[in-house]
Amino acid sequence: MDCLFCKIIAGEIPSSKVYENDRVFVFRDINPQAPVHMLAVPKEHIGSADEVTAENSAAVAAIFEAIPKVAAAEGLTGGYRIVSNCGPDACQSVKHLHFHILGGKQLSEKMD
């Protein structure tokens, strides 16, 4: 499989790892849109939110269990935003489910 995030998880491509456990990998975005911008991905390849099923949804639960820990460790005490783009109209650039964690400043109410 030629998946960028699978290669990052496997250590084939370097990343700035923030957190890892047996199901989740979190690393810093190389094109940050906020002072703190991380990507949380399941280690299991899931193409997008459209591919979440009863069989693989535990990977998503594991991500959402990890996110508060990572956010606290990064000092995001005033809050943060979680975003997942799904499909071409949403500008999903890597076809591996991922959640952007953005914070470190007051974020805009607009999402355009």
C-alpha positions, 0 to 999 in steps of 0.5 A, a space after each residue: 500500500 502506498 499510503 503516506 500515513 502508513 509509511 509515517 506510522 511504520 517509521 519509513 518517513 520521519 515525523 515529529 511524533 507526539 504520542 503513540 500507543 498500540 492503536 494510535 499515532 499522533 504527530 505534528 502537521 508539517 503545514 500547521 494552521 495553528 500554533 499547535 497542529 497535530 494529526 491523530 491517526 489510527 495505526 490500522 489503515 482506514 481510508 476516511 470516515 466513510 470507511 468506519 465500520 462496526 469492525 474497525 470503529 474501536 480504532 476511532 474510539 482509541 483516537 478519541 481516548 488519546 486526544 484529551 491526553 495529548 491536548 493536555 500534554 500540549 497545554 491546550 487548556 483553553 480548548 482545541 478543535 478536532 477536524 476530519 476531512 472526508 473526500 475530495 470536496 472537503 480537501 482530504 489530501 491523504 486517504 487515511 483517516 486522520 483528525 486534525 487537533 488545532 489549538 494554542 490560540 483563539 480560533 475563528 468561528 468560521 470554518 471556510 
